[in-house]
Amino acid sequence: MYSLGVKMFQKSLQKTLFTLSIFLGCGVSAQEVKVGGHLGAIGIGSSSGIGFGGSLQIAPYETVGLRVAATLANIDSSNYFSINPMLVWFVPTSEEFKAGLLFGGGFHKIGNLDMKFGIGGGAQADFNLSPNLSVGGIFELHNVFDSSRNVWSMMLTVGTKFGEAGGWDW
């Protein structure tokens, strides 16, 4: 059973890295790259638990970016794992505050079920504590196909930034 989970994780990671390589291969340089983590509430239907994970966000332009997040949780004694690449459309705001709308797909493993694909959307907001550190929040809702289950999450985020728009120099 363990090797089956590892193989599913590897296939999901391959698909996510392939999506990311297409995005990066477009010949654009990133204006901002954010590496961070998230912690918060996650739910499947009426059950909920605490989830955590990591994310990479690449914004080649001021108004659009790609966010790839991996999340783990234990919900009612069932393990949950997901990898979600999502497009981010940033709403024009100030330098200290950045808000965005999310849309994309993802791969979800719920309990003993096979890995399932789903689409989702959400919103995020980041507050810059310094040029290279931000904290914020994110809300997502995913419709997971073939499982009749919707997955929602409300997470606190923290991350460090690199790039031309502020943060650590390349």
N, C-alpha and C positions, 0 to 999 in steps of 0.2 A: 504494500500500500504506500509506503514511504517513497519508493522509487517512482511510482506513478505520479505522486504529487510533485516530485523534483522534475520529472519530465514535462509536466504541464507548466510548471514555472519557467523552465527553459524555453518552451515553445512561446509562451506569452512574452518573455523577455526578448526573444528573437524578433517577434512581430513588432514590439514597441521600438526596439533599436532600428529595425528596418524603416518604420515610420519616421523616426527621428533623423535617420541618415538621408531620407528623401528631403525632409524639411531643410536640413543643413546643406544639402547639395545644391540648393537653389542659387548659390553664388551671392548670398547676402551676408554681411557681417552683423553680428549681434550687437545691438546698442546696449542691451543689458542682459546679463545672465544671473539668475538667482538660484542658489542651492539651499534647501532648507528641509524642515521637518514639520509634521503636524500631529496634533493630539486632540481628541475630542469624542463626541458622541456619534455613534453610527448605528443604524437600524435597518432591519429587514422586516417589512410588514409591521406588526405590532411589537416585535421583540427588539431590544436595543442593548448596547454594550459600549465599552470603551475601545476606541481604535487609535492606532498610531501608524506613522509611516514617514516616507521621505519624498521629496519632489525636486524636479529640475524644471526651471522655467526659462525659456529663451525668447527674447523680444527683439527681433531684427529691426522693427520700426517702433515708433512711439505708440501706435494704435493697435498693433496686432502681435500676438506671440503664440507660443506653444508651451503647454504645461504637461509634463508627464509625472504622474504620482503613483506610488505603490503604497497600499494600505493593508494592514493586518488587524484583525479583531477576533474576539471570542464572544459570540452572541448566543446565549442560552446553551452553553456547552458545545456549540458548533463553531469550528474555525471558519474564518472568512478571510479571503485574500483577493486583492484586485490590483490591476495595472490599468491606468486610464490616461491615454493621451488626449488632451483637449485643447482646442483653439481658444485663445483668450482675446477678446476685443476690449481694449482699455478705453474707458470713458474719460474724456479730457478733464483733468483735475489739477491740483497744485503739485509742486515738487515734493511736499511732505506727505501727501496722501495720494494713493493710486487705487482706483476701483476698476473692476472689469467683469464682463459677462463671459461665461464658459459654455462651450458646446463641443461634444465629441463622443467617442465611443470608448469601450473598455472591455476588459476581460475579468470575469468575476467567478470565483470558486467559493461556493457556499456549502459547508459541511462535506458530506460524502458525494455530492453531485459533481458531475463533470464540469469543467470550465465552460462558462456561458458568455456569450457576447451581449452587450447592451449598449444603448445610447443614453446620453445624459446631458444635463445642463446645470447651470448654477451661477453663483456670483461670488466675487472675492473682493476684499479690501485690504490694503497694506498701508501701514503708517511707518514712515522712515524715522527711526530713532537716531540714526547717524547716517552719513553718506554710504556706509556699507552694511548697515543692519536694519532690518525691518521686522515688524510684528503685524499680525492681522488676523483675519478670519475668513473662512470659506464655507459656503453652503453648496451642496451638490445633491441632485436627485437623479438616479439612474433607473431606467426601465430595462430589466434583465430579461432577454428573450428566452423562451422555452422553460421558464421556471415559475411563472406567475407571481414573481416577487419583485417588488421595487426596493431599491437600496437608497437610503438617504444618509447624509452625514453633515454635521456641523463641527468644524475643526478650528482650533487656534493654530496659527502658523508662526514660525520664526525662520528667518533666513538671512544669509549673507549675499551681497550683490557684487558683481564684477562687471566692468564694461565702460563704454564711453559716456554713458548717461550718469555716471557717479559710481561710487563703490571702489573696490580695489582695482588698481591699474592692471592691464593685461600683461 
